[in-house]
């Protein structure tokens, strides 16, 4: 059988770490009460978290570069016609827009849109690396999220 990692432009280790961290981060969001209201299933409230996020970054912090990249060069969104388009952000602050980019990166990888390369060489790798970097910084700077992220299962 063909290795599925042959079809994405992100190395195996980075892709796996991103998925694991993203998954655990969503768990922590829900445990901290960031759940979309009015649904009959649990969905993490990324937008509410992003609006309330008080991420503090100095220009010498490498995550500052990640936030800038994710805001200025966000991942495109695959349309129902399977074309790629740049879409605007809902957030007003850089942090909100960068956090929205993280969810787009996850959606593009997880839902299979990145199986056919359309990005310049190295771009998908950079998007995943910067998204992972920002997720890890968000964990470090939010004690409630960090506590739930690091909590043992039993």
Beta strands, then each sheet from edge to edge (+ up, - down):
strand 1: 77-78
strand 2: 84-85
sheet 1: 1+ 2-
end
